[in-house]
Amino acid sequence: MGAPLPLSRLNFCEALTYLDFGDAAALVALVLEGQTPGYHQYFPAQAMTLAGYTPERILAEFFPDTPLTRPAAEIEALVDLSELERDFGFRPGPPLTVRLVGR
């Protein structure tokens, strides 16, 4: 785990879009090899965890007005990669773990 990020520097919306170059390259290869007809839209991202925070707590503290498709207690990750895994077998590398300073 690297140095803690000051809360003022952490933009969760940008943090959720992080994807390791190696994982991005692997995903491109999987998509090109497994092309399916029609239009498909995916949101690839690295799994991210916050030390000491569950997804339920992150949603409550940082995204309180976000409409949920299921109860917060049932959410395992903030970005759902299930369609990428189902369609292409894609799973990103180990989660990026971030610690927050002053929390």
Secondary structure, 3 states (H helix, E strand, C coil): CCCCEEHHHCCHHHHCCCCCHHHHHHHHHHHHHCCCCCCCCCCCCCCEEECCCCHHHHHHHHCCCCCCCCCHHHCCCCCCCHHHHHHHCCCCCCCEEECEECC
